[in-house]
Amino acid sequence: MIENKIIIVGPAGSGKNFLANRMVEKNFKMGLLHTSRPRRGQNDNDYHFITDREFDLMNREDRFLTYKSFNNWQYGLTLNEWQNNNLFILAPDNIKDLKKIGHLNNSFVIYINPGVHILHHRL
C-alpha cells in the first residue's frame, strides 16, 4: 500500500494531465477513476471504462471511496486504486469526500488555476 498521495485539481484545460504525465515519467504511479462515459478515441487511457450497469453494481457493492456524476456520466475512485497509487487527478468534490472519510492524511493537493485568459486560449 502506498501511503503518501499527490492529488492534482483544477478546471479543464489547466494543465492537470500535463503535470501528471511529467510526474509519471518520474516514477509516480497514476491512479485512474472508473467511468461510465464512452472512450473518446484509441488513445483515451485516462480512465477504467465500464458500463453504467457495471458502475451501478460497483457502487452498490461500496467499491468507490468517492464518486460523482458529471455531464450525465459517472466517475468513481475505488479503494484499490487509492491504496496502490500515489498520484491522482480529482475534482474538488472528491477531495471533500476523501477528507470526510479520513483518506487525505499524508496527501498533498495541488490546485492549478492558470486564469481565465489562459483557459480561454487553451479551450
DSSP file with accessible surface (Angstrom, degrees, kcal/mol):
  #  RESIDUE AA STRUCTURE BP1 BP2  ACC     N-H-->O    O-->H-N    N-H-->O    O-->H-N    TCO  KAPPA ALPHA  PHI   PSI    X-CA   Y-CA   Z-CA
    1    1 A M              0   0  140      0, 0.0     2,-0.5     0, 0.0    83,-0.2   0.000 360.0 360.0 360.0 132.3    0.0    0.0    0.0
    2    2 A I        -     0   0   46     81,-3.0    83,-0.2     1,-0.2     3,-0.0  -0.803 360.0-173.3 -91.6 124.2    1.3    3.4   -1.0
    3    3 A E        +     0   0  110     -2,-0.5     2,-0.3    81,-0.1    -1,-0.2   0.924  59.4  67.6 -86.9 -51.0    0.7    5.9    1.9
    4    4 A N        -     0   0  108    103,-0.1     2,-0.3     2,-0.0   103,-0.2  -0.604  66.6-168.8 -80.8 133.2    1.7    9.4    0.6
    5    5 A K  E     -a  107   0A   7    101,-2.0   103,-2.6    -2,-0.3     2,-0.5  -0.910  18.5-157.1-123.7 147.2   -0.6   10.8   -2.1
    6    6 A I  E     -ab 108  87A  33     80,-2.3    82,-2.2    -2,-0.3     2,-0.5  -0.993  15.2-167.8-120.0 127.8   -0.4   13.8   -4.5
    7    7 A I  E     -ab 109  88A   0    101,-2.7   103,-3.4    -2,-0.5     2,-0.5  -0.971   6.5-155.4-120.2 126.6   -3.8   15.0   -5.9
    8    8 A I  E     +ab 110  89A   0     80,-3.3    82,-2.0    -2,-0.5     2,-0.3  -0.882  16.7 178.2-104.1 130.5   -4.0   17.4   -8.8
    9    9 A V  E     +a  111   0A   4    101,-3.1   103,-3.1    -2,-0.5    82,-0.1  -0.968  17.9 113.9-131.5 144.1   -7.1   19.5   -9.0
   10   10 A G        -     0   0   16     80,-0.4   103,-0.1    -2,-0.3     3,-0.1  -0.884  58.6 -71.3 168.1 165.8   -8.1   22.2  -11.5
   11   11 A P    >   -     0   0   41      0, 0.0     3,-1.8     0, 0.0     5,-0.3  -0.205  67.4 -73.3 -70.4 165.6  -10.5   23.2  -14.2
   12   12 A A  T 3  S+     0   0   66      1,-0.3   111,-0.1     2,-0.1     0, 0.0  -0.315 121.9  22.1 -56.6 136.1  -10.5   21.7  -17.7
   13   13 A G  T 3  S+     0   0   27     -3,-0.1    -1,-0.3   109,-0.1   109,-0.1   0.510  87.1 117.4  83.9   6.1   -7.5   23.0  -19.7
   14   14 A S  S <  S-     0   0    4     -3,-1.8    -2,-0.1    98,-0.1    99,-0.1   0.648  90.0-100.8 -83.1 -15.3   -5.5   23.9  -16.6
   15   15 A G  S  > S+     0   0   23     -4,-0.2     4,-2.5    -5,-0.1     5,-0.2   0.597  76.5 136.9 106.2  14.9   -2.6   21.5  -17.3
   16   16 A K  H  > S+     0   0   34     -5,-0.3     4,-2.7     1,-0.2     5,-0.2   0.937  77.5  44.0 -58.3 -50.0   -3.5   18.7  -14.9
   17   17 A N  H  > S+     0   0   75      2,-0.2     4,-2.9     1,-0.2    -1,-0.2   0.885 111.3  54.5 -66.0 -37.4   -2.8   16.0  -17.3
   18   18 A F  H  > S+     0   0  136      2,-0.2     4,-1.9     1,-0.2    -1,-0.2   0.956 112.6  43.0 -59.3 -49.6    0.5   17.7  -18.5
   19   19 A L  H  X S+     0   0   53     -4,-2.5     4,-2.1     1,-0.2    -2,-0.2   0.934 114.3  50.5 -62.6 -45.6    1.7   17.8  -14.9
   20   20 A A  H  X S+     0   0    1     -4,-2.7     4,-2.5    -5,-0.2    -2,-0.2   0.917 108.6  52.1 -60.9 -42.6    0.6   14.3  -14.1
   21   21 A N  H  X S+     0   0   78     -4,-2.9     4,-1.7     1,-0.2    -1,-0.2   0.890 109.0  50.0 -62.6 -39.3    2.3   12.9  -17.2
   22   22 A R  H  X S+     0   0   89     -4,-1.9     4,-0.6    -5,-0.2    -1,-0.2   0.890 111.1  49.7 -64.8 -37.5    5.6   14.6  -16.2
   23   23 A M  H ><>S+     0   0   23     -4,-2.1     5,-1.9     1,-0.2     3,-0.8   0.886 106.4  54.5 -70.8 -36.0    5.2   13.1  -12.7
   24   24 A V  H ><5S+     0   0   61     -4,-2.5     3,-2.0     1,-0.3    -1,-0.2   0.892 102.1  58.6 -62.7 -37.4    4.6    9.6  -14.1
   25   25 A E  H 3<5S+     0   0  124     -4,-1.7    -1,-0.3     1,-0.3    -2,-0.2   0.763 102.3  55.1 -61.2 -23.5    7.8   10.0  -16.1
   26   26 A K  T <<5S-     0   0  155     -3,-0.8    -1,-0.3    -4,-0.6    -2,-0.2   0.064 131.3 -94.9 -97.4  19.8    9.5   10.4  -12.6
   27   27 A N  T < 5S+     0   0  144     -3,-2.0    -3,-0.2     1,-0.3     2,-0.2   0.658  74.1 147.9  77.6  20.3    8.0    7.1  -11.5
   28   28 A F      < -     0   0   64     -5,-1.9     2,-0.7    -8,-0.1    -1,-0.3  -0.580  48.4-124.8 -74.3 151.6    4.9    8.3   -9.7
   29   29 A K        -     0   0  105     -2,-0.2    57,-2.0    59,-0.0    58,-1.8  -0.891  20.9-142.5-105.3 114.1    2.0    5.8  -10.0
   30   30 A M  B     -c   87   0A  51     -2,-0.7     2,-0.4    56,-0.2    58,-0.2  -0.607   7.6-148.3 -80.8 124.2   -1.1    7.3  -11.5
   31   31 A G        -     0   0    6     56,-3.4    58,-0.4    -2,-0.4     2,-0.4  -0.756  14.9-147.7 -89.3 137.8   -4.4    6.1  -10.1
   32   32 A L        -     0   0   39     -2,-0.4    46,-0.4    56,-0.1     2,-0.2  -0.864   4.7-132.8-111.3 142.1   -7.3    6.0  -12.5
   33   33 A L  E     -d   47   0B  19     13,-0.5    15,-2.7    -2,-0.4     2,-0.4  -0.520  22.5-120.2 -80.7 154.5  -11.0    6.6  -11.9
   34   34 A H  E     -dE  48  76B  24     42,-3.2    42,-2.6    13,-0.2     2,-0.3  -0.769  36.8-174.9 -88.3 143.3  -13.7    4.3  -13.3
   35   35 A T  E     -dE  49  75B   0     13,-2.5    15,-2.7    -2,-0.4    40,-0.2  -0.995  34.9-151.0-142.3 151.2  -16.1    6.0  -15.6
   36   36 A S        +     0   0   10     38,-1.9    16,-0.2    -2,-0.3    39,-0.1   0.425  68.6 108.0 -94.3  -1.3  -19.3    5.1  -17.5
   37   37 A R  S    S-     0   0    9     37,-0.5    13,-0.2     1,-0.1    -2,-0.1  -0.419  78.5-101.3 -75.4 153.9  -18.6    7.6  -20.3
   38   38 A P        -     0   0   77      0, 0.0     2,-0.1     0, 0.0    -1,-0.1  -0.355  40.4 -96.0 -72.6 154.8  -17.5    6.2  -23.7
   39   39 A R        -     0   0  121      1,-0.1     3,-0.1    -2,-0.0     6,-0.1  -0.424  26.7-144.2 -65.9 141.1  -13.9    6.2  -24.7
   40   40 A R        -     0   0  177      1,-0.2     2,-0.2    -2,-0.1     3,-0.1  -0.052  67.8 -38.4-101.4  31.4  -13.0    9.3  -26.9
   41   41 A G  S >  S-     0   0   39      3,-0.1     3,-1.5     1,-0.1    -1,-0.2  -0.658  78.2 -66.6 133.2 171.0  -10.6    7.5  -29.2
   42   42 A Q  T 3  S+     0   0  179      1,-0.3    -1,-0.1    -2,-0.2    -2,-0.0   0.792 127.5  52.0 -63.8 -29.4   -7.9    4.9  -29.2
   43   43 A N  T 3  S+     0   0  145     -3,-0.1     2,-1.5     1,-0.1    -1,-0.3   0.284  74.9 114.3 -93.5  11.2   -5.5    7.0  -27.0
   44   44 A D    <   +     0   0   15     -3,-1.5     3,-0.2     1,-0.2    -3,-0.1  -0.657  27.8 141.5 -84.3  88.4   -8.1    7.7  -24.3
   45   45 A N        +     0   0   99     -2,-1.5    -1,-0.2     1,-0.1    -3,-0.0   0.044  32.3 104.5-117.4  24.1   -6.4    5.8  -21.5
   46   46 A D  S    S+     0   0   74    -14,-0.0   -13,-0.5     2,-0.0     2,-0.3   0.452  82.6  32.7 -87.1  -0.3   -7.1    8.2  -18.6
   47   47 A Y  E    S-d   33   0B  62     -3,-0.2     2,-0.7   -15,-0.2   -13,-0.2  -0.943  80.3-108.2-144.2 165.7   -9.9    6.0  -17.0
   48   48 A H  E     -d   34   0B  64    -15,-2.7   -13,-2.5    -2,-0.3     2,-0.5  -0.916  45.2-143.5 -93.0 113.0  -11.1    2.5  -16.5
   49   49 A F  E     +d   35   0B  47     -2,-0.7     2,-0.3   -15,-0.2   -13,-0.2  -0.719  31.9 157.9 -88.3 125.4  -14.0    2.4  -18.9
   50   50 A I        -     0   0   29    -15,-2.7     2,-0.1    -2,-0.5    -2,-0.0  -0.888  40.2 -96.2-137.8 167.5  -17.0    0.4  -17.7
   51   51 A T     >  -     0   0   74     -2,-0.3     4,-2.6     1,-0.1     5,-0.2  -0.355  35.3-109.0 -80.6 165.2  -20.7    0.3  -18.5
   52   52 A D  H  > S+     0   0   77    -16,-0.2     4,-2.8     1,-0.2     5,-0.2   0.902 122.1  53.0 -57.3 -41.1  -23.4    2.1  -16.5
   53   53 A R  H  > S+     0   0  207      1,-0.2     4,-2.3     2,-0.2    -1,-0.2   0.918 109.3  47.1 -62.8 -45.2  -24.6   -1.2  -15.2
   54   54 A E  H  > S+     0   0   94      2,-0.2     4,-2.6     1,-0.2    -1,-0.2   0.906 112.4  50.7 -62.7 -41.1  -21.1   -2.2  -14.1
   55   55 A F  H  X S+     0   0    0     -4,-2.6     4,-2.5     2,-0.2    -2,-0.2   0.940 110.5  48.6 -61.8 -47.4  -20.7    1.2  -12.4
   56   56 A D  H  X S+     0   0   63     -4,-2.8     4,-2.6     2,-0.2    -1,-0.2   0.898 111.7  50.1 -60.7 -40.0  -24.0    0.8  -10.6
   57   57 A L  H  X S+     0   0   78     -4,-2.3     4,-1.8     2,-0.2    -1,-0.2   0.942 111.0  48.0 -64.2 -46.3  -23.1   -2.7   -9.4
   58   58 A M  H  <>S+     0   0   13     -4,-2.6     5,-2.4     1,-0.2     6,-0.3   0.896 112.1  50.9 -61.6 -37.1  -19.7   -1.5   -8.1
   59   59 A N  H ><5S+     0   0   35     -4,-2.5     3,-1.9     1,-0.2    -2,-0.2   0.925 108.3  50.5 -66.8 -43.9  -21.5    1.4   -6.3
   60   60 A R  H 3<5S+     0   0  171     -4,-2.6    -1,-0.2     1,-0.3    -2,-0.2   0.823 108.3  54.0 -62.7 -30.2  -24.0   -0.9   -4.7
   61   61 A E  T 3<5S-     0   0   99     -4,-1.8    -1,-0.3    -5,-0.2    -2,-0.2   0.345 114.2-121.4 -84.9   6.5  -21.0   -3.1   -3.5
   62   62 A D  T < 5 +     0   0  140     -3,-1.9    -3,-0.2    -5,-0.1    -2,-0.1   0.849  66.3 141.7  56.0  41.6  -19.5    0.1   -1.9
   63   63 A R      < +     0   0  123     -5,-2.4    16,-1.2    -6,-0.1     2,-0.5   0.581  46.6  82.3 -88.7  -8.2  -16.3   -0.2   -4.0
   64   64 A F  E     -F   78   0B  20     -6,-0.3    14,-0.3    14,-0.2     3,-0.2  -0.834  55.6-165.6-101.5 131.7  -16.0    3.5   -4.5
   65   65 A L  E    S+     0   0B  33     12,-3.2     2,-0.3    -2,-0.5    -1,-0.2   0.831  87.1   0.0 -72.8 -36.9  -14.4    5.8   -1.9
   66   66 A T  E    S+F   77   0B   2     11,-1.1    11,-2.7    -3,-0.1    -1,-0.3  -0.985  70.7 175.9-150.7 145.3  -15.8    8.7   -3.8
   67   67 A Y  E     -F   76   0B 102     -2,-0.3     2,-0.3     9,-0.2     9,-0.2  -0.990   1.8-179.5-151.5 152.4  -18.0    9.1   -6.9
   68   68 A K  E     -F   75   0B  64      7,-2.7     7,-2.7    -2,-0.3     2,-0.4  -0.984  24.4-125.8-147.6 156.1  -19.7   11.9   -8.8
   69   69 A S  E     +F   74   0B  89     -2,-0.3     2,-0.3     5,-0.2     5,-0.2  -0.874  29.1 174.5-102.7 139.4  -21.8   12.4  -11.9
   70   70 A F  E >   -F   73   0B 132      3,-2.8     3,-1.8    -2,-0.4    -2,-0.0  -0.959  68.9  -9.5-147.5 125.7  -20.7   14.9  -14.5
   71   71 A N  T 3  S-     0   0  112     -2,-0.3     3,-0.1     1,-0.3    -1,-0.0   0.883 128.8 -56.3  52.0  41.3  -22.3   15.6  -17.9
   72   72 A N  T 3  S+     0   0  161      1,-0.2     2,-0.3   -35,-0.0    -1,-0.3   0.600 118.5 107.4  68.8  13.7  -24.6   12.6  -17.3
   73   73 A W  E <   - F   0  70B  87     -3,-1.8    -3,-2.8   -36,-0.0     2,-0.3  -0.889  65.0-127.6-117.0 155.0  -21.6   10.2  -16.9
   74   74 A Q  E     - F   0  69B  30     -2,-0.3   -38,-1.9    -5,-0.2   -37,-0.5  -0.799  20.4-173.4-105.7 143.9  -20.4    8.6  -13.6
   75   75 A Y  E     +EF  35  68B  28     -7,-2.7    -7,-2.7    -2,-0.3     2,-0.3  -1.000   9.6 173.4-134.8 133.1  -16.8    8.8  -12.3
   76   76 A G  E     -EF  34  67B   0    -42,-2.6   -42,-3.2    -2,-0.4     2,-0.5  -0.999  25.9-142.3-146.7 147.6  -15.6    6.9   -9.2
   77   77 A L  E     - F   0  66B   1    -11,-2.7   -12,-3.2    -2,-0.3   -11,-1.1  -0.933  24.6-146.6-107.7 121.8  -12.3    6.2   -7.3
   78   78 A T  E  >  - F   0  64B   7     -2,-0.5     4,-2.1   -46,-0.4   -14,-0.2  -0.478  21.5-119.8 -85.8 158.7  -12.0    2.7   -5.9
   79   79 A L  H  > S+     0   0   69    -16,-1.2     4,-2.8     1,-0.2     5,-0.2   0.897 114.5  57.4 -60.1 -40.0  -10.2    1.8   -2.7
   80   80 A N  H  > S+     0   0   98    -17,-0.3     4,-1.7     1,-0.2    -1,-0.2   0.922 107.2  46.3 -59.8 -45.6   -7.9   -0.5   -4.7
   81   81 A E  H  > S+     0   0   24      1,-0.2     4,-0.6     2,-0.2    -1,-0.2   0.915 113.7  49.9 -62.3 -42.8   -6.8    2.4   -6.9
   82   82 A W  H >< S+     0   0   13     -4,-2.1     3,-0.6     1,-0.2    -2,-0.2   0.917 113.1  45.5 -62.6 -43.3   -6.3    4.7   -3.9
   83   83 A Q  H 3< S+     0   0   59     -4,-2.8   -81,-3.0     1,-0.2    -1,-0.2   0.808 116.8  43.0 -72.0 -29.2   -4.2    2.1   -2.0
   84   84 A N  H 3< S+     0   0   63     -4,-1.7     2,-0.3    -5,-0.2    -1,-0.2   0.308 110.0  52.8-106.6   9.6   -2.0    1.1   -4.9
   85   85 A N    <<  -     0   0   17     -3,-0.6   -55,-0.2    -4,-0.6   -83,-0.1  -0.912  52.7-159.3-139.3 165.2   -1.1    4.5   -6.5
   86   86 A N  S    S+     0   0   33    -57,-2.0   -80,-2.3    -2,-0.3     2,-0.4   0.327  72.6  64.6-130.2   8.4    0.2    7.8   -5.3
   87   87 A L  E     +bc   6  30A   0    -58,-1.8   -56,-3.4   -82,-0.2     2,-0.3  -0.997  56.7 168.1-137.8 131.1   -0.9   10.3   -8.0
   88   88 A F  E     -b    7   0A   1    -82,-2.2   -80,-3.3    -2,-0.4     2,-0.5  -0.986  30.5-146.5-142.3 148.2   -4.4   11.3   -8.8
   89   89 A I  E     +b    8   0A  28    -58,-0.4     2,-0.3    -2,-0.3   -80,-0.2  -0.985  40.7 163.3-110.4 117.5   -6.4   13.9  -10.8
   90   90 A L        -     0   0    9    -82,-2.0   -80,-0.4    -2,-0.5    -2,-0.0  -0.882  37.9-110.7-133.4 164.7   -9.6   14.6   -8.9
   91   91 A A    >>  -     0   0   43     -2,-0.3     4,-1.6   -82,-0.1     3,-0.8  -0.572  38.1-107.8 -88.6 156.7  -12.5   17.1   -8.7
   92   92 A P  H 3> S+     0   0   72      0, 0.0     4,-2.0     0, 0.0     5,-0.1   0.868 119.9  56.9 -54.1 -37.4  -12.9   19.3   -5.7
   93   93 A D  H 3> S+     0   0   78      1,-0.2     4,-2.1     2,-0.2     5,-0.1   0.862 103.0  54.5 -63.1 -35.7  -15.9   17.3   -4.5
   94   94 A N  H <> S+     0   0   10     -3,-0.8     4,-2.6     2,-0.2    -1,-0.2   0.895 105.5  53.2 -63.9 -38.0  -13.8   14.2   -4.5
   95   95 A I  H  X S+     0   0   27     -4,-1.6     4,-2.4     1,-0.2    -2,-0.2   0.933 108.1  50.0 -61.8 -44.9  -11.3   15.9   -2.2
   96   96 A K  H  X S+     0   0  126     -4,-2.0     4,-2.3     1,-0.2    -1,-0.2   0.913 111.1  49.3 -60.6 -43.0  -14.1   16.8    0.2
   97   97 A D  H  X S+     0   0   33     -4,-2.1     4,-1.6     2,-0.2    -1,-0.2   0.927 111.0  48.9 -62.1 -46.2  -15.4   13.2    0.2
   98   98 A L  H  <>S+     0   0    0     -4,-2.6     5,-3.0     1,-0.2     6,-0.4   0.882 111.0  51.0 -63.1 -36.6  -11.9   11.8    0.9
   99   99 A K  H ><5S+     0   0  153     -4,-2.4     3,-1.4     1,-0.2    -1,-0.2   0.924 106.9  54.1 -65.6 -43.1  -11.4   14.2    3.7
  100  100 A K  H 3<5S+     0   0  171     -4,-2.3    -1,-0.2     1,-0.3    -2,-0.2   0.841 112.3  43.4 -59.7 -35.8  -14.7   13.2    5.3
  101  101 A I  T 3<5S-     0   0   87     -4,-1.6    -1,-0.3    -5,-0.1    -2,-0.2   0.318 118.4-108.8 -97.6   9.1  -13.8    9.6    5.4
  102  102 A G  T < 5S+     0   0   40     -3,-1.4     3,-0.4    -4,-0.2    -3,-0.2   0.728  81.6 122.5  79.4  24.8  -10.2   10.2    6.6
  103  103 A H      < +     0   0   60     -5,-3.0    -4,-0.2     1,-0.2    -5,-0.1   0.232  53.6  77.7-104.2  14.2   -8.3    9.3    3.4
  104  104 A L    >   +     0   0   32     -6,-0.4     3,-1.5    -5,-0.2    -1,-0.2   0.439  60.7 121.5-100.4   1.8   -6.5   12.7    3.0
  105  105 A N  T 3  S+     0   0  120     -3,-0.4  -100,-0.1     1,-0.3     3,-0.1  -0.364  83.5  13.2 -60.9 141.2   -3.9   12.0    5.7
  106  106 A N  T 3  S+     0   0  102      1,-0.2  -101,-2.0  -102,-0.1     2,-0.4   0.806 103.0 130.3  60.9  28.9   -0.4   12.2    4.1
  107  107 A S  E <   -a    5   0A  31     -3,-1.5     2,-0.5  -103,-0.2    -1,-0.2  -0.899  46.1-156.0-114.8 146.7   -1.8   13.8    1.0
  108  108 A F  E     -a    6   0A 132   -103,-2.6  -101,-2.7    -2,-0.4     2,-0.5  -0.988  11.6-154.5-120.7 121.5   -0.6   16.9   -0.8
  109  109 A V  E     -a    7   0A  62     -2,-0.5     2,-0.6  -103,-0.2  -101,-0.2  -0.867   4.2-163.9-102.7 126.6   -3.2   18.7   -3.0
  110  110 A I  E     -a    8   0A  45   -103,-3.4  -101,-3.1    -2,-0.5     2,-0.6  -0.949   4.3-163.9-108.4 116.3   -2.0   20.8   -5.9
  111  111 A Y  E     -a    9   0A 130     -2,-0.6     2,-0.6  -103,-0.2  -101,-0.2  -0.913   5.3-159.7-102.6 118.1   -4.7   23.2   -7.3
  112  112 A I        +     0   0   35   -103,-3.1   -96,-0.1    -2,-0.6   -98,-0.1  -0.870  20.5 163.3-100.2 122.6   -3.9   24.5  -10.7
  113  113 A N        +     0   0  102     -2,-0.6     3,-0.1  -103,-0.1  -103,-0.1  -0.756   7.8 175.5-138.8  90.0   -5.6   27.7  -11.7
  114  114 A P        -     0   0   31      0, 0.0     4,-0.3     0, 0.0     3,-0.1   0.577  52.0-101.6 -75.5  -8.0   -3.9   29.4  -14.7
  115  115 A G     >  -     0   0   20      1,-0.1     4,-2.3     2,-0.1     3,-0.2  -0.043  31.0 -82.3 101.3 154.3   -6.5   32.2  -15.0
  116  116 A V  H  > S+     0   0  120      1,-0.2     4,-2.9     2,-0.2     5,-0.2   0.875 122.5  56.5 -61.3 -41.7   -9.5   32.7  -17.3
  117  117 A H  H  > S+     0   0  140      1,-0.2     4,-1.6     2,-0.2    -1,-0.2   0.904 111.0  43.5 -63.7 -37.0   -7.4   34.2  -20.2
  118  118 A I  H  > S+     0   0   57     -4,-0.3     4,-2.4    -3,-0.2     5,-0.2   0.923 113.9  50.4 -73.3 -41.9   -5.2   31.2  -20.4
  119  119 A L  H  X S+     0   0   27     -4,-2.3     4,-2.4     1,-0.2    -2,-0.2   0.923 109.3  51.8 -61.4 -42.2   -8.1   28.7  -20.1
  120  120 A H  H  < S+     0   0  158     -4,-2.9    -1,-0.2     1,-0.2    -2,-0.2   0.916 110.9  48.1 -60.9 -40.4  -10.0   30.6  -22.8
  121  121 A H  H  < S+     0   0  163     -4,-1.6    -1,-0.2    -5,-0.2    -2,-0.2   0.899 114.6  45.7 -66.9 -39.7   -6.9   30.3  -25.1
  122  122 A R  H  <        0   0  133     -4,-2.4    -2,-0.2     1,-0.2    -1,-0.2   0.809 360.0 360.0 -74.7 -32.6   -6.5   26.6  -24.4
  123  123 A L     <        0   0  144     -4,-2.4    -1,-0.2    -5,-0.2    -2,-0.2   0.593 360.0 360.0 -97.3 360.0  -10.1   25.6  -24.8
